[in-house]
C-alpha cells in the first residue's frame, strides 16, 4: 500500500510541472534563425527572428507556451531534418 501512495503522489506532482515548449527558436552557426520542433515534425531556416516566431506561432495555433528561445550561447542546427531545396522564408 505504501508503494501505491508513493506512485500516486509522484504522478500528481509531475502533472503540476509545465510541459516543455514544442518549438525552440534560436540561431545557427552562421547567424540564421532556426525553428526546431521537439517532435521532429516541422522546422526551418529563416531570414530573421520575426519570420521564425511567426512560423512557430502559426504551427502551434498561437499558443505562447509552445514557443521558447534557445538559451544564451546555444547554437541550433537542422541536422535532424532531411535535406530539401533552398526554401528560405
C-alpha positions as CSV (number, residue, x, y, z in Angstrom):
1,X,0.0,0.0,0.0
2,X,2.9,2.4,0.7
3,X,4.1,1.9,-2.8
4,X,0.8,2.8,-4.3
5,X,0.6,6.0,-2.3
6,X,4.2,6.9,-3.4
7,X,3.3,6.4,-7.1
8,X,0.1,8.5,-6.7
9,X,2.0,11.4,-5.1
10,X,4.7,11.3,-7.7
11,X,2.2,11.3,-10.7
12,X,0.2,14.1,-9.0
13,X,3.4,16.1,-8.6
14,X,4.5,15.6,-12.2
15,X,1.2,16.7,-13.6
16,X,1.9,20.1,-12.0
17,X,5.1,20.6,-14.0
18,X,4.6,22.6,-17.2
19,X,5.1,20.7,-20.4
20,X,8.2,21.7,-22.4
21,X,7.7,24.1,-25.2
22,X,7.2,22.4,-28.6
23,X,9.2,24.9,-30.6
24,X,12.7,26.2,-29.9
25,X,13.7,29.4,-31.7
26,X,17.4,30.3,-32.0
27,X,20.4,30.8,-34.3
28,X,22.7,28.5,-36.2
29,X,26.5,28.9,-36.5
30,X,26.0,31.3,-39.4
31,X,23.6,33.5,-37.5
32,X,20.5,32.4,-39.4
33,X,17.3,31.9,-37.4
34,X,16.1,28.3,-36.9
35,X,12.9,26.8,-35.5
36,X,13.2,23.3,-34.2
37,X,10.2,21.2,-33.3
38,X,10.8,18.9,-30.3
39,X,8.5,16.4,-32.0
40,X,10.7,16.4,-35.2
41,X,7.7,17.1,-37.5
42,X,8.4,20.6,-38.8
43,X,11.0,23.3,-38.6
44,X,13.1,25.6,-40.8
45,X,15.6,28.2,-41.5
46,X,14.5,31.8,-41.5
47,X,15.9,35.2,-42.6
48,X,15.0,36.9,-39.3
49,X,13.6,36.3,-35.9
50,X,10.2,37.7,-36.7
51,X,9.7,35.2,-39.5
52,X,10.9,32.3,-37.3
53,X,8.5,33.4,-34.5
54,X,5.6,33.8,-36.9
55,X,6.2,30.3,-38.3
56,X,6.3,28.8,-34.8
57,X,3.2,30.7,-33.7
58,X,1.2,29.5,-36.8
59,X,2.3,25.9,-36.2
60,X,1.1,25.9,-32.6
61,X,-2.1,27.8,-33.0
62,X,-0.6,30.9,-31.4
63,X,0.0,29.3,-28.0
64,X,2.9,31.2,-26.4
65,X,3.6,28.3,-24.0
66,X,4.6,26.2,-27.0
67,X,7.4,28.5,-28.1
68,X,10.7,29.3,-26.3
69,X,14.0,30.9,-27.3
70,X,17.1,28.8,-27.1
71,X,19.3,29.6,-24.0
72,X,22.0,32.2,-24.5
73,X,25.0,30.7,-26.2
74,X,23.2,27.6,-27.5
75,X,23.7,27.0,-31.3
76,X,20.9,25.2,-33.1
77,X,21.2,23.2,-36.3
78,X,19.0,21.4,-38.7
79,X,21.0,18.1,-38.8
80,X,17.9,16.1,-37.9
81,X,15.9,17.3,-40.8
82,X,16.0,15.9,-44.3
83,X,17.8,18.0,-46.9
84,X,15.5,20.0,-49.2
85,X,15.7,22.5,-51.9
86,X,16.6,26.1,-50.8
87,X,13.3,27.1,-49.2
88,X,14.4,30.1,-47.1
89,X,11.5,32.0,-45.5
